[in-house]
Amino acid sequence: MQREASPGEGAGAQVLATDYSAAAAAAVMNRLAKLSARFIGERGFSIGIDDVTPAPVLQRRKQQIIAQSYALCEARAWAPGAAQRLLSLDIICASPTASSAHCTNIP
């Protein structure tokens, strides 16, 4: 029995796989891939640097996140007792009996 896909339900391949079979969905996707490749081959396709360059807003936000992360690392590195914690962590992680929980939970 065939049903209609409601908007936002998901990919057409999922509907095909559910209503018919995974083989039918694979066949449709294969045909679509071949059609797309042929179209692009005959019509042409290009992508330029402007298509992949992040917007200025995104670049500024990235720089803010990086600056905040470096500041946090610097604050933790120079905090009282930081050197002792790092040294004890190195000793614990170098131990042959150290569990991964000790080495991943950095204070």
LINUR-V339498 format. One record per backbone hydrogen bond with DSSP energy under -1.0 kcal/mol. CO is the residue of the C=O (numbers start at 0). NH is the residue of the N-H. E is the energy in kcal/mol with one decimal. If there is no record, write none. Layout:
co:CO nh:NH e:E
co:CO nh:NH e:E
This chain:
co:5 nh:8 e:-1.9
co:10 nh:14 e:-1.5
co:11 nh:15 e:-2.5
co:12 nh:16 e:-2.8
co:13 nh:17 e:-2.3
co:14 nh:18 e:-3.0
co:15 nh:19 e:-3.0
co:20 nh:24 e:-2.0
co:21 nh:25 e:-2.5
co:22 nh:26 e:-2.3
co:23 nh:27 e:-2.2
co:24 nh:28 e:-2.4
co:25 nh:29 e:-2.4
co:26 nh:30 e:-2.3
co:27 nh:31 e:-2.4
co:28 nh:32 e:-2.3
co:29 nh:33 e:-2.3
co:30 nh:34 e:-2.5
co:31 nh:35 e:-2.6
co:32 nh:36 e:-2.4
co:33 nh:37 e:-2.3
co:34 nh:38 e:-2.6
co:35 nh:39 e:-2.6
co:36 nh:40 e:-2.3
co:37 nh:41 e:-2.4
co:38 nh:42 e:-2.9
co:39 nh:43 e:-2.2
co:47 nh:50 e:-1.1
co:48 nh:52 e:-1.0
co:54 nh:58 e:-2.2
co:55 nh:59 e:-2.5
co:56 nh:60 e:-2.3
co:57 nh:61 e:-2.4
co:58 nh:62 e:-2.1
co:59 nh:63 e:-2.2
co:60 nh:64 e:-2.4
co:61 nh:65 e:-2.5
co:62 nh:66 e:-2.5
co:63 nh:67 e:-2.6
co:64 nh:68 e:-2.3
co:65 nh:69 e:-2.6
co:66 nh:70 e:-2.3
co:67 nh:71 e:-2.2
co:68 nh:72 e:-2.4
co:69 nh:73 e:-2.8
co:70 nh:74 e:-2.5
co:71 nh:75 e:-2.3
co:72 nh:76 e:-2.6
co:73 nh:77 e:-2.1
co:78 nh:81 e:-2.1
co:80 nh:84 e:-2.1
co:81 nh:85 e:-2.5
co:82 nh:86 e:-2.6
co:83 nh:87 e:-2.6
co:84 nh:88 e:-2.2
co:85 nh:89 e:-2.5
co:86 nh:90 e:-2.1
co:87 nh:91 e:-2.4
co:88 nh:92 e:-2.9
co:89 nh:93 e:-1.9
co:94 nh:97 e:-1.6
co:99 nh:103 e:-1.3
co:100 nh:104 e:-1.3
co:103 nh:105 e:-1.5
